[in-house]
């Protein structure tokens, strides 16, 4: 019985921790158009590219570099959050990725 309580508590903590990972990420739609959600694994991350006439900027993303309990996020986690938030907006890529004030910012584009 005691081991079941410990296992239940560990599962609860794990689920809460997973939920907290998404806190601090914000996708923002800049256009009035609605695009179908894209596959997050197909979203390109391009740090230095700025917008051109070919790229249609459809939104922006802002990811906190620290999660809600104050632990610094690894770069891989930040990249996954950038991709998933861009995919929610229907973007194919995140460009002009930069860090400032404990956040990572990027422009979501349709290529």
N, C-alpha and C positions, 0 to 999 in steps of 0.2 A: 504494500500500500504506500509506503514511504517513497519507494522508487518511482511509483506512478505519479505522485505529487511533484517530485523533482523533474521528471520528464515533462509533465504538463506545464510547469513553470518555465522550463527551458524553451519549449515550443512557443509559449506566449511571448517571451522576451524576443525570440527570433522573429516572430511575425511583427511585433511592434517595431523592431529595428529595421526590417524591410520597408515598412510604411514610412519611416522617418527618412529613408534615403531619398524619397521623391520630394520631400519638403525642401523648399529653397530653389526649386526650378520653375521658371516661368516662361511659357511660350506666349507670344503676343502677335495677334493677327493685325497687320498693318493695312490690309486691303479689305474691301467689303466682299470680295469673292470667297467662295468656299471651295476648297480642293479636297479630293478624296485622300484619305490617309495613306501615306506611303509606307513601305517596309523600312523600319529603322536601320536594319543591317545594310540597306542600299544607300543610305544617306551619306554623302561624302563630307569630310571635314577638311576645309581648306583654310589654313591660318592666314596667309598673306594676301590672298586675292581680294580685290575690292570689286564693287559692282561695275558692270558694263551694260551697254544697251542690250546685249544678248541675255543677261540674267534678269529675271523678273523678281524683285524683292517682294516677298509676300508676308514677311513677318520678322520677328527678332526673338532671340532666346537669351535668358539670363539665368545662370547657374551659380548658386552659392558655393564657394570653395570649401566651406565648412558645413557639415550636416547640423541638424537641429540640436544635437547634444554637444556640439563644439569640437568634433573630431574632423581633422582635415581630410577631405576626400582625395582619393588617389586619382591620377590623371585618367586612368581607364574608366573609372566611374563617371567622371565629369564628361568624358567623350560619349559614353552610353546615354547619359542624360541629354546631352546636346542632340544626339541622333534621335532619341525617342520623342523629344519635344518638337523637333523639326518635322518628324514624320507625322505627328498629330496635326500639324498645320498643312500637310501635303507637300512639303518641300523635298527637293532632291539633294540639296547641299546646304551646309552652313559655311559661310565665308566671312572674312574679316574677323576672325576669332582673336579676341584679346582679353587680357585680364586687368581689372582695375577694382580697387576697393573691395577686396574679398569676394569678387564675382568674376565669372567668365561670361563674356558677351559675344554674340555672333548674329549675323544677318541670315535669315532663312530665304533661300532662293529656289525658283523653279528654273532649271536649266533648259 
